[in-house]
Amino acid sequence: MQYFGGKSKISKDVAKIINKNIINNNKMFISPFLGGGWIEMLIESNNKMLYDKNYYLIEMYKALQKGWKPPKQLSKDEYDYIKNNKNKEPYLTGFVGFGCSYSGKWFGGYAKDRTGRNYCLNAHNSIFKKMDKLQNAYFDCKDYKELKPKNAVIYCDPPYNGATQYSKEVVGEFNTKEFWEYMRSWSENNLVIVSEYQAPIDFIPIWSKETKLDIRNKNNIKEKRIEKLFIHKNNLNKYIS
């Protein structure tokens, strides 16, 4: 399923690093910024705790877990109706808001192209593949600041500093400085791995890879970025490279 800022291109690389540090399948794994779930689906833990502040997204995952099947076709009129009536079927709203929108941006415009590609069907098929590996996960709608993790492996993929925030009208403005303060605190009792382009100096980069964004610049060229993973310097003794 399309998701703005999703990690489909680096999911295998990141999941491999996380899985090395889970050690055994019963180790608690926490993802406070679930999003599209590309990495979470690959994590080898029987104890996955998956959160997101977007209520509609979490309702979608819960409905899928209970057997709900999203549509395979969606017209522009249907898209607009759901956009204007988000609370009628929140789980459907979560699916359409990302999976049927341009570049996977939250209701960023009805997805279509010149080839007649069926974005709704693509999203339908993609999300079912993920749910095969997320069926036993725990899903909940929470702000990361509500969590009190301990003795867990945590992967955070927050809204990147300076980047477009996909759904501020749903989840509010993201405070990057406050986020890093929480990561320092969490790192005292957990192994915390953070995705970002940059981090404060007390967070050490442990991995990086050049990627191309889905968004194109004024020259119609996909912009390049260096994706990185960071851990706090005090977590180096916990980290398995």
BELVENKA-V738739 format. One record per backbone hydrogen bond with DSSP energy under -1.0 kcal/mol. CO is the residue of the C=O (numbers start at 0). NH is the residue of the N-H. Records with the same first field share a line. If there is no record, write none. Layout:
CO = NH + NH
This chain:
2 = 5
9 = 13
10 = 14
11 = 15
12 = 16
13 = 17
14 = 18
15 = 19
21 = 23
23 = 26
24 = 45
27 = 152
28 = 48
29 = 154
30 = 50
33 = 36
36 = 40
38 = 41
39 = 42
42 = 44
46 = 28
47 = 137
48 = 30
49 = 139
50 = 33
53 = 57
54 = 58
55 = 59
56 = 60
57 = 61
58 = 62
59 = 63
60 = 64
61 = 65
62 = 67
63 = 66
74 = 78
75 = 79
76 = 80
77 = 81
78 = 82
79 = 83
84 = 87
88 = 92
89 = 93
90 = 94
91 = 95
92 = 96
94 = 98
95 = 99
96 = 106
97 = 100
99 = 110
100 = 103
101 = 104
103 = 3
104 = 107
108 = 101
112 = 115
116 = 118
117 = 121
118 = 122
119 = 123
120 = 124
121 = 125
122 = 126
123 = 127
124 = 128
125 = 129
126 = 130
127 = 131
129 = 132
133 = 136
137 = 49
139 = 51
142 = 145
143 = 146
151 = 190
152 = 29
153 = 192
155 = 194
159 = 162
166 = 169 + 170
167 = 171
174 = 178
175 = 179
176 = 180
177 = 181
178 = 182
179 = 183
180 = 184
181 = 185
182 = 186
184 = 187
185 = 188
188 = 150
190 = 153
192 = 155
193 = 229
195 = 227
199 = 202
201 = 232
203 = 230
206 = 228
208 = 226
210 = 224
214 = 222
216 = 219
220 = 216
222 = 212
224 = 210
226 = 208
227 = 195
228 = 205
229 = 193
230 = 203
231 = 234
232 = 235
234 = 237 + 238
